[in-house]
Amino acid sequence: MAPTPTPPRSIHTTDSGRLQRRQPKLIKRCAVVVLVLLVLFRSILWTAKGPIKLEAAATSTSTNTKAHSSTGSGDDSRTSAELLAPPTEMPTVSTALPDPYIPPSLPIKTLVVLIGNLRCGELAWASLYRNLVDWNNHHHQNQNSTVSIPHSVHLALAIGNDVESVYKNATLFQRAKHVFSFPEFGEDWSSALDQIDPSWKVKVAPLLSNFSIVLGGVRHRNWHGSGAISFWIRWFLSQKLLEHDSISRYDRFVITRTDHFYMCPLDLSVLDPRYLWVPFGQDFGGITDRHLIVSSRDVLAALNILPGLFQDPSLYPLLGSDQYNPEQLLWDRWKQEGLVGKVRRFPRMMFTCGNPDVDDKTRWKATGDIVMEGVRKKYRKEYIQSEDTCKGGNHY
């Protein structure tokens, strides 16, 4: 009997089985290849763009306010109405730091500078110590953020040398690491502006209206307010920071008034140190000039408002308007310096105050109602904003 022939092997069936057995290995190999390609692609991008730098700007605050370069170049197509309108779509507070990001040093060395004449008194300064200087020196951990960068905070004063007798023994002098005193120029600060650039009398003064407040403090026509004084003090501070090598000694600066009352803590540790931080409110069509947190990289550009104005006033088309004010000039100067894209806002927790027992010198607005014993508020809206921020406890 002839043997039964062996059936031919099914090539299709055998190859399919082999493919099924090899499928997991193929998937693993493909995954490895994809991973390698991703790593190479990321390396190429890193090489081309470099790591995140301190000067990396955020998205512009408005489509109508494109940041200019430090040379002042750029096309500004804003209309007159847009120029006078307040900044819109301001970036809100952000507590998350991009990764990777390495702060300039740990702790971040910060100098809080109080500018102007001494006002309001010890109750205000006690709130400054408690809720800003000492709070951040103690490295409090913000419970609402995963980010907490420790700070080492020093205090400095940039004040007039004509200190009222009631404030001559102020605790500020004991706490301050630096005291920069400037001369008082009385009712006419023209000679102060001459220290910056005497050509302002020819290049800028003729452009201003009879009732301008941009250079208030200069006795000229009907100019009023204190714009020239405020901006000159900032320029004076910039010169002192250079003279004392403070730009290299500190990573960050808080530029603020002597008469702020802090209703609750201002936690610097959750505010990304690459940006300019300004409290919400009191912008008056520009950006408030009462409080600024700024890096050492940008502090000179943020402070030197008058030098740029005096150099080329044609960059500020509404300079001659009666409605143009210091807050708008500050915003436009920051725009020329390329700082607008770095501006960030945080909830206001400080209000401008006065001492009901002392006739504090002021050129603009007398203080109003007493809000607590020994403290008057100066601006109602500012006080309400600070109160609302601090009532809830969740300040960020």
C-alpha positions in Angstrom: 0.0 0.0 0.0 1.4 3.3 -1.1 2.2 5.8 1.7 -0.2 8.7 2.1 1.4 11.9 0.6 2.2 14.7 3.0 0.0 17.8 2.2 1.9 20.7 0.9 2.8 23.3 3.5 0.6 26.4 3.5 3.0 29.3 3.0 0.2 31.8 3.8 -0.6 30.2 7.1 3.1 29.8 8.2 4.0 33.4 7.3 1.0 34.8 9.1 2.0 33.0 12.2 5.5 34.3 12.0 4.2 37.8 11.6 2.0 37.5 14.6 5.0 36.3 16.6 7.2 39.2 15.4 4.6 41.9 15.8 5.5 42.8 19.5 9.2 43.1 18.5 8.3 45.3 15.5 6.2 47.6 17.7 9.0 47.9 20.3 11.5 48.7 17.5 9.3 51.3 16.0 8.7 52.9 19.4 12.5 53.1 19.9 13.0 54.7 16.5 10.3 57.3 17.2 11.8 58.1 20.6 15.2 58.6 19.1 13.8 60.9 16.4 12.0 63.0 19.0 15.2 63.4 21.1 17.1 64.4 17.9 14.4 66.9 16.9 14.3 68.5 20.4 18.1 68.8 20.4 18.0 70.5 17.0 15.4 73.0 18.3 17.4 73.6 21.5 20.5 74.3 19.5 18.6 76.7 17.2 16.7 78.6 19.8 18.8 78.3 22.9 17.5 78.0 26.5 14.8 80.3 27.8 16.3 83.6 28.6 15.4 86.3 31.1 14.5 88.8 28.4 11.9 86.4 26.8 8.8 88.5 26.4 5.3 87.4 26.8 2.5 88.0 24.3 1.8 91.7 23.7 -0.8 93.1 26.0 -2.9 94.3 23.0 -2.8 94.0 19.3 -2.6 97.8 19.2 0.4 98.1 21.5 3.2 96.3 19.7 6.5 96.5 21.7 9.2 98.5 20.2 12.9 97.6 20.3 15.3 99.4 22.7 16.2 101.7 19.8 12.6 102.9 19.5 12.1 101.4 16.1 8.7 100.0 15.0 5.5 101.0 13.3 2.9 102.5 15.6 -0.5 102.6 13.8 -2.5 103.6 16.9 -5.1 106.2 16.4 -5.4 109.2 18.8 -8.3 107.5 20.6 -6.3 104.3 21.0 -3.3 106.2 22.3 -5.4 107.8 25.0 -7.3 104.6 25.8 -6.1 102.4 28.8 -4.1 99.3 28.0 -6.5 96.4 27.3 -6.2 92.7 27.8 -3.4 93.0 30.4 -1.9 89.6 31.2 -3.2 88.3 34.5 -1.0 86.9 37.2 0.8 83.7 36.4 2.4 81.7 39.2 3.8 78.9 37.1 7.4 79.2 36.0 8.3 77.6 32.6 10.5 74.5 32.7 13.4 74.5 32.4 14.0 77.8 34.3 16.8 78.6 36.7 16.5 81.8 38.7 19.6 84.1 38.7 20.5 83.0 42.3 18.9 81.4 45.3 17.7 83.2 47.3 16.9 86.0 44.9 18.5 89.1 46.2 15.9 91.9 46.2 16.2 95.6 47.0 13.0 97.4 48.0 13.4 101.1 47.3 11.0 103.7 48.8 11.1 106.9 46.8 9.8 110.4 47.5 9.2 112.3 50.7 8.5 110.4 53.9 4.8 110.3 54.5 2.0 108.5 56.4 4.3 107.3 59.2 5.2 104.4 61.4 1.9 102.5 60.9 2.5 102.3 57.2 6.1 101.3 57.6 5.2 98.6 60.1 2.9 97.2 57.4 5.8 97.4 54.9 8.1 95.4 57.2 5.4 92.9 58.2 3.9 92.2 54.7 6.8 92.8 52.3 10.3 92.9 53.7 10.1 90.5 56.7 7.5 88.3 55.0 9.7 87.5 52.1 12.9 87.3 54.2 11.2 84.5 56.2 10.7 82.6 53.0 7.0 81.9 53.5 5.6 79.1 51.3 2.6 80.2 49.3 0.0 77.4 49.8 -1.8 78.2 46.6 1.2 77.7 44.3 3.6 74.9 43.6 6.3 77.6 42.9 8.1 79.2 45.8 11.4 81.0 45.1 13.1 82.3 48.3 14.1 85.9 48.4 16.6 87.9 50.5 15.2 91.4 50.8 17.0 94.6 51.7 15.5 98.0 52.1 16.7 101.3 50.6 15.4 104.9 50.6 15.6 107.5 47.8 14.2 110.5 49.5 14.5 114.3 49.7 17.0 115.7 52.2 14.4 118.0 53.8 12.9 115.4 56.2 10.1 116.7 58.4 11.0 116.8 62.1 8.4 114.2 63.0 10.1 111.7 60.7 13.8 112.4 61.5 14.0 109.4 63.8 11.9 107.1 61.6 12.5 103.4 61.9 13.1 103.4 58.1 16.5 104.9 58.7 17.4 102.0 61.1 16.1 99.4 58.7 17.4 100.8 55.4 20.7 99.4 54.1 21.1 102.3 51.7 19.8 105.9 52.0 20.1 108.0 48.8 19.3 111.6 49.5 18.6 114.2 46.9 18.2 118.0 47.2 14.8 119.6 47.2 14.3 122.1 44.3 11.4 123.9 45.9 8.6 125.2 43.6 10.6 124.9 40.4 12.4 121.7 39.4 13.7 123.1 36.1 17.4 122.9 37.3 16.8 119.2 38.3 15.7 118.4 34.7 18.8 120.3 33.5 20.9 117.6 35.2 19.5 115.1 32.8 19.5 117.1 29.6 19.3 120.9 29.4 18.0 120.7 25.9 14.5 119.8 27.2 13.7 123.5 27.4 14.0 123.8 23.7 13.0 120.3 22.5 10.2 119.4 24.9 8.8 122.4 26.7 7.4 124.1 23.5 5.4 120.9 22.7 3.5 120.8 26.0 0.1 122.5 26.4 -0.4 125.3 28.9 -2.1 123.0 31.3 0.1 119.9 30.9 0.7 117.6 33.9 3.5 115.6 32.3 6.2 117.8 33.8 4.3 119.1 36.8 6.7 120.6 39.4 8.4 122.8 36.8 7.3 126.5 37.0 6.2 127.1 33.5 2.9 128.4 32.2 0.1 126.6 34.1 1.8 123.2 34.4 0.7 121.4 37.5 1.0 118.1 39.3 4.3 116.3 40.1 5.2 114.4 36.9 8.6 116.0 36.6 9.5 115.4 40.2 8.4 111.7 40.1 10.3 111.0 36.9 13.4 112.9 38.0 13.6 110.9 41.3 13.5 107.7 39.2 16.4 109.0 37.1 18.2 109.9 40.3 17.7 106.4 41.6 19.0 104.9 38.4 22.2 106.9 38.8 22.6 105.7 42.4 22.1 102.1 41.5 24.9 102.4 38.9 27.1 104.3 41.3 26.8 101.7 44.1 27.0 98.8 41.7 23.5 97.7 42.8 22.6 96.3 39.4 25.1 93.4 39.9 24.5 93.1 43.6 20.8 92.5 43.4 18.7 90.3 41.1 15.4 92.2 41.6 14.1 95.6 42.6 10.8 96.8 44.1 10.3 100.5 43.4 7.5 101.9 45.5 6.3 104.8 47.5 7.0 105.7 51.2 3.3 106.1 51.9 1.9 102.7 51.0 0.0 100.7 53.6 0.1 97.0 53.0 -3.1 95.3 54.1 -1.8 91.8 53.5 1.4 90.0 52.4 2.9 90.7 49.0 4.6 87.3 48.3 7.4 87.9 45.8 8.2 84.2 45.6 5.3 83.4 43.3 5.9 86.3 40.8 8.1 85.2 37.9 11.3 87.3 38.3 11.7 87.7 34.5 8.7 90.1 34.2 7.7 93.5 35.3 5.0 93.2 37.9 2.5 96.1 38.5 -0.6 96.0 40.7 -4.0 96.3 39.1 -5.7 99.7 38.9 -4.9 103.4 38.9 -3.6 103.3 35.3 -5.4 106.5 34.1 -5.0 105.5 30.4 -1.4 104.3 30.8 0.1 102.2 33.6 0.2 103.0 37.3 3.5 104.5 38.5 3.0 103.8 42.2 4.5 100.3 42.5 6.9 98.2 40.3 8.7 94.9 40.7 11.4 94.6 38.1 14.5 92.5 37.4 18.0 94.0 37.5 18.2 93.4 33.7 15.3 95.8 33.1 15.4 98.2 36.0 17.4 101.0 34.3 15.1 101.0 31.2 12.0 101.0 33.4 13.3 103.9 35.5 14.8 106.2 32.8 11.7 107.9 31.5 12.9 111.4 31.0 16.2 110.7 29.2 14.3 109.0 26.3 11.7 111.7 26.2 14.2 114.5 26.0 16.2 112.6 23.4 13.4 112.4 20.9 10.0 113.8 21.9 8.6 113.2 18.4 8.0 109.6 19.4 5.2 110.7 21.6 2.5 112.2 19.3 0.1 113.1 22.1 2.6 114.8 24.3 1.0 118.2 23.7 -2.5 117.1 24.7 -4.1 118.4 27.9 -5.2 114.9 28.6 -1.8 113.3 28.3 -0.5 112.3 31.7 2.5 110.7 33.5 0.9 107.3 33.4 0.5 107.4 29.7 4.1 108.7 29.2 5.3 105.8 31.4 3.5 103.3 29.3 4.7 104.8 26.0 8.3 105.0 27.3 8.2 101.3 28.3 6.8 100.6 24.8 9.8 102.3 23.3 12.1 100.3 25.5 10.5 97.0 24.5 9.2 96.3 28.0 5.4 96.3 27.4 5.4 92.6 26.5 7.0 91.8 29.9 4.3 93.5 32.0 2.3 91.4 34.3 -0.4 92.4 36.8 -1.1 91.2 40.3 -3.9 92.0 42.8 -3.4 95.2 44.6 -3.0 94.8 48.4 -1.5 98.3 49.2 -3.1 101.7 49.3 -1.7 105.2 49.5 -2.1 106.7 52.9 -1.6 109.8 55.0 -1.0 110.7 58.6 -4.0 112.5 60.1 -1.7 114.0 62.8 0.9 115.4 60.3 0.5 117.8 57.4 2.3 115.5 54.9 3.6 117.4 51.9 1.7 116.7 48.7 1.3 118.4 45.4 -1.6 116.5 44.1 -4.4 115.3 46.4 -5.0 115.7 50.1 -5.7 112.5 52.1 -9.3 111.6 52.8 -11.2 109.6 55.4 -9.6 107.9 58.4 -9.7 104.2 57.7 -8.0 103.1 61.0 -6.5 104.9 63.9 -3.6 107.0 62.6 -4.1 106.2 58.9 -6.1 108.1 56.2 -6.7 106.7 52.8 -5.8 108.9 49.8 -7.6 107.3 46.9 -10.9 105.6 47.5 -10.8 103.1 44.6 -7.3 102.0 45.6 -8.4 101.4 49.1 -11.4 99.3 48.0 -9.3 97.3 45.7 -6.8 96.5 48.4 -9.5 95.6 50.9 -11.2 93.3 48.4 -7.9 91.5 47.7 -7.1 90.9 51.3 -10.5 90.0 52.5 -10.6 86.6 50.7 -7.1 85.5 51.8 -6.4 84.0 48.3 -4.3 86.9 47.0 -2.9 85.1 44.0 
